[in-house]
C-alpha cells in the first residue's frame, strides 16, 4: 500500500523448500537434505530523497520484520528483523 509518493507498507507470506549441502566446514554441523520454509512478514519504506543516484537532501528508511514457525507449516522457528536508515 502506497502513502503519497514517499512511503509504502508491504505484507506477505513466503512458502517454499530449502535445500542445503555442506561442501566444506566442520563435520559437527548437521546435514539438512531438504526442509519446508515459511515466513510471514511486514515491512515499510520511507523515502524523501531528492535524487536516488546522487542525494543532496532527504532521508531513506527501509524496515522489515518476519516471523517463521510451525504455525505456518515450516520446519524452522525463527524471527527476523532487518533495517536500513
Beta strands, then each sheet from edge to edge (+ up, - down):
strand 1: 2-3
strand 2: 7-19
strand 3: 34-47
strand 4: 60-68
strand 5: 78-84
sheet 1: 1+ 2- 3+ 4- 5+
end
